[in-house]
Every structure is written in C-alpha cells, then in structure tokens.
Amino acid sequence: MFLSAATRLRPRLGPMLMWNGIDDGSKRLGQEFMNSRNTNDGVAYGAFFVVCYGALEEYLRDILTFAVEAINAASGSFDGLPPKLAEENVYRTGIALQSIRRPLAHTSYDFQALAANLATCSGGDTFLLNASCFTTGHGVLNAENIAKLFGRISIEIQWDSFGRDQALRDILEETGTRECATATRAFLDQLASNRNRVAHTGGLASPPAIGELTNVIEFLDRFSSLLLEEVAQQLQKKFGNEESTI
C-alpha cells in the first residue's frame, strides 16, 4: 500500500536523491517529506478501515437491491411471492416513507414513486417492488445481521458454502469447512466491532496496523465474490428462470 511504502521510504530517501541535480522546489518537497516524522500511521489505517467497512455496506445494499429487482422481473404475479417478502416490501417502504421529513444522509428516495409502486402490490400480474427500500434499517453489519438482511427476501445464507472455499480458508488460516465457516462469521463480527471502535473513538487507543488492514482487504475481496455467488444461486433455485439472476 502507498502509505506503508511511503513510511518505509521516508528515512531512506535522502541518500537516494541527487540533490545537486534537482530544482529548488523539488528539494523543498523532498526535505518536507523527510521531515514528516510525526505522522500517526495508525490514524490513517483506521480511516481506511472505516472505508473498507463502508464499501462492504454499500456492496450489500447493491446486491440486495439487484436481487429484489431480479425477483420482481422473474415473478409472474404479486400473489406468487413468498409471503414474508411481500410483507417486507410493505414494511420497508413504510420505514422509507417516514424519512420524508428527515432524509437519510446516505440514501435518497422518490417518495411519490414509492407510494405509486406500493399501490401496485395488491395482487395481479403487474407490480413493482420498492427494491431500494429493502436495505433500510439493517443495523451494524455483523454476521447475524447480514444473514437477516438477506432473510428479508427469503434467502438463507449457507455459511458452510464459504467454509468450503480454499481461498477463504487460506486467508483465515483454517483447514476444515465448519472451522472456516465459523471463522468467517467471527471475522465479520470483529470487523463490525473494530469499525465501531475506530469510528467512535478515532482509533487512537489501539489503531489498526497495516497487517490487519491488509487482511481485511483480502477477506472482503473474497467474501464479496462468494456472497454474490451464494445469492445468485439461491435466487435461481427459488425463483427459477433466466431473469432471476444478478
């Protein structure tokens, strides 16, 4: 990572430069860089840590929204939807509509469109689910809440499918399916906990190290791909045609 490389480069830079061959502006810049001895790397790593969690949050919202849109396209009638999913559509739309006087910082809604779409969801073959509303109120994204998030659309996360992935086993240093599945849930729980610690305290007491941040990036990269595969497979199984893919 750039920050890690810059930290290691700073004390070594002086002898590497041909000072007589560079202009005054470059000299000042090089000297300023070498004099930056008091940078708190942990604070920067903590900021990246929060960004990683935010990227996961946005990714989960995208998957869930696309999944609802795929279900909508694949379903022949509103009455044919799983009852829990139909109920969630009403409930989550209601929560979104309540924000009309207190708009959310990270989400914007077309409230008239939400109301109009909801009116179509009373039976019949033509209906529009409010896909963007299914992500409201998910809470901290630990393993339990991630599973609940996708439970809103009748998808049950199979953690053992993550445990069977060799790349994830290597990242988590586990060898067995069940052990890796357990470690996956534990990693997500710890990620959520650490994010809250950094976000609410600045991470000054015990800032993340570069190794921890690198591990998080590797984990999220693989976990995200596996999660997309898991949701797509279950969509195909439950709603069963070429339109029910994301």
For each residue, the residues with C-beta under 8 A, 3 or more apart:
1: 4 5 210 213 214
2: 5 6
3: 6 7 41 44 45 48 210
4: 1 7 8 41 210
5: 1 2 8 9
6: 2 3 9 10
7: 3 4 10 39 41
8: 4 5 11 12
9: 5 6 12 13
10: 6 7 13 33 34 36 37
11: 8 34
12: 8 9 15 16
13: 9 10 16 17 30 33 34
14: 17 30 34
15: 12
16: 12 13
17: 13 14 22 30
18: 21 22
19: 22 27
20:
21: 18
22: 17 18 19 26 27 30
23: 26 27
24: 27 28
25: 28 29
26: 22 23 29 30
27: 19 22 23 24 30 31
28: 24 25 31 32
29: 25 26 32 33
30: 13 14 17 22 26 27 33 34
31: 27 28 34 35
32: 28 29 35 36
33: 10 13 29 30 36
34: 10 11 13 14 30 31
35: 31 32
36: 10 32 33 39
37: 10
38:
39: 7 36 44
40: 43 44 207
41: 3 4 7 44 45 207 210
42: 45 46 203 204 207 208 209
43: 40 46 47 202 203 204 207
44: 3 39 40 41 47 48
45: 3 41 42 48 49 203 207 208 209 210 212 213
46: 42 43 49 50 198 202 203 207 208
47: 43 44 50 51
48: 3 44 45 51 52 213
49: 45 46 52 53 194 195 198 203 208 212 213 216
50: 46 47 53 54 195 198 199
51: 47 48 54 55
52: 48 49 55 56 191 213 216 217 220
53: 49 50 56 57 141 191 192 195
54: 50 51 57 58
55: 51 52 58 59 220
56: 52 53 59 60 141 191 220 224
57: 53 54 60 61 141
58: 54 55 61 62
59: 55 56 62 63 224
60: 56 57 63 64 135 138 141 146 149 227
61: 57 58 64 65 135
62: 58 59 65 66
63: 59 60 66 67 227 228 231 246
64: 60 61 67 68 134 135 149 150 152 153
65: 61 62 68 69 131 132 134 135
66: 62 63 69 70 131 246
67: 63 64 70 71 150 153 155 231 235 246
68: 64 65 71 72 129 131 134 153
69: 65 66 72 73 129 131
70: 66 67 73 74 235 239 243 244 245 246
71: 67 68 74 75 81 85 129 153 235 239 244
72: 68 69 75 127 128 129 131
73: 69 70 243 244
74: 70 71 235 239 240 241 243 244
75: 71 72 78 80 81 239
76: 80 125
77: 80 81 123 124 125 127
78: 75 81 86 120 121 122 123 124 125 127
79: 123 124
80: 75 76 77
81: 71 75 77 78 85 86
82: 85 86 154
83: 86 87
84: 87 88 152 154
85: 71 81 82 88 89 152 153 154
86: 78 81 82 83 89 90 121
87: 83 84 90 91
88: 84 85 91 92 134 152 153
89: 85 86 92 93 118 121 129 130 133 134
90: 86 87 93 94 118 121
91: 87 88 94 95
92: 88 89 95 96 130 133 134 135 136 137 152
93: 89 90 96 97 114 117 118 130 133
94: 90 91 97 98
95: 91 92 98 99 133 136 137
96: 92 93 99 109 111 114 130 132 133 136
97: 93 94 100 109 111 114 115
98: 94 95
99: 95 96 102 103 104 109
100: 97 103 109 111
101:
102: 99
103: 99 100 108 109
104: 99 107 108
105:
106:
107: 104 132 135 136
108: 103 104
109: 96 97 99 100 103 113 114 132 133
110: 113 114
111: 96 97 100 114 115
112: 115 116
113: 109 110 116 117
114: 93 96 97 109 110 111 117 118 130 133
115: 97 111 112 118 119
116: 112 113 119 120
117: 93 113 114 120 121 127 128 129 130
118: 89 90 93 114 115 121 130
119: 115 116 122
120: 78 116 117 124 126 127 128
121: 78 86 89 90 117 118 127 128 129
122: 78 119
123: 77 78 79
124: 77 78 79 120 127
125: 76 77 78
126: 120
127: 72 77 78 117 120 121 124
128: 72 117 120 121
129: 68 69 71 72 89 117 121 134
130: 89 92 93 96 114 117 118 133 134
131: 65 66 68 69 72 134
132: 65 96 107 109 135
133: 89 92 93 95 96 109 114 130 136
134: 64 65 68 88 89 92 129 130 131 152 153
135: 60 61 64 65 92 107 132 138 149
136: 92 95 96 107 133
137: 92 95
138: 60 135 141 145 148 149
139: 145
140: 145 192 196
141: 53 56 57 60 138 145 146 149 188 192
142: 145 146 188 189 192 193
143: 146 147 159 184 185 186 188 189
144: 147 148 189
145: 138 139 140 141 142 148 149
146: 60 141 142 143 149 150 157 188
147: 143 144 150 151 156 157
148: 138 144 145 151 152
149: 60 64 135 138 141 145 146 152
150: 64 67 146 147 153 155 156 157 231
151: 147 148 154 155 156
152: 64 84 85 88 92 134 148 149
153: 64 67 68 71 85 88 134 150
154: 82 84 85 151 238
155: 67 150 151 231 234 235 238
156: 147 150 151 234
157: 146 147 150 227 230
158: 161 162 230
159: 143 162 163 181 182 184 185
160: 163 164 177 178 181
161: 158 164 165 226 230
162: 158 159 165 168 180 181 184 223 226 230
163: 159 160 168 169 174 176 177 178 179 180 181 182 184
164: 160 161 177 180
165: 161 162 168 169 180 222 226
166: 169 170
167: 170 171 222
168: 162 163 165 171 172 180 184 219 222 223 226
169: 163 165 166 172 173 174 175 180
170: 166 167 173
171: 167 168 215 218 219 222
172: 168 169 180 183 184 187 219
173: 169 170
174: 163 169 179 180 183
175: 169 179 180
176: 163 179 180
177: 160 163 164 180 181
178: 160 163 181 182
179: 163 174 175 176 182 183
180: 162 163 164 165 168 169 172 174 175 176 177 183 184
181: 159 160 162 163 177 178 184 185
182: 159 163 178 179 185 186
183: 172 174 179 180 186 187
184: 143 159 162 163 168 172 180 181 187 188 223
185: 143 159 181 182 188 189
186: 143 182 183 189 190
187: 172 183 184 190 191 219
188: 141 142 143 146 184 185 191 192 223
189: 142 143 144 185 186 192 193
190: 186 187 193 194
191: 52 53 56 187 188 194 195 216 219
192: 53 140 141 142 188 189 195 196
193: 142 189 190 196 197
194: 49 190 191 197 198 208
195: 49 50 53 191 192 198 199
196: 140 192 193 199 200
197: 193 194 200 201 203 206
198: 46 49 50 194 195 201 202 203 207 208
199: 50 195 196
200: 196 197
201: 197 198 204 205
202: 43 46 198
203: 42 43 45 46 49 197 198 206 207 208
204: 42 43 201 207
205: 201
206: 197 203
207: 40 41 42 43 45 46 198 203 204
208: 42 45 46 49 194 198 203 212 213
209: 42 45 212 213
210: 1 3 4 41 45 213 214
211: 214 215
212: 45 49 208 209 215 216
213: 1 45 48 49 52 208 209 210 216 217
214: 1 210 211 217 218
215: 171 211 212 218 219
216: 49 52 191 212 213 219 220
217: 52 213 214 220 221
218: 171 214 215 221 222
219: 168 171 172 187 191 215 216 222 223
220: 52 55 56 216 217 223 224
221: 217 218 224 225
222: 165 167 168 171 218 219 225 226
223: 162 168 184 188 219 220 226 227
224: 56 59 220 221 227 228
225: 221 222 228 229
226: 161 162 165 168 222 223 229 230
227: 60 63 157 223 224 230 231
228: 63 224 225 231 232 246
229: 225 226 232 233
230: 157 158 161 162 226 227 233 234
231: 63 67 150 155 227 228 234 235 246
232: 228 229 235 236 245 246
233: 229 230 236 237
234: 155 156 230 231 237 238
235: 67 70 71 74 155 231 232 238 239 244 245 246
236: 232 233 239 240 244 245
237: 233 234 240
238: 154 155 234 235 244
239: 70 71 74 75 235 236 244
240: 74 236 237 244
241: 74 244
242: 245
243: 70 73 74
244: 70 71 73 74 235 236 238 239 240 241
245: 70 232 235 236 242
246: 63 66 67 70 228 231 232 235
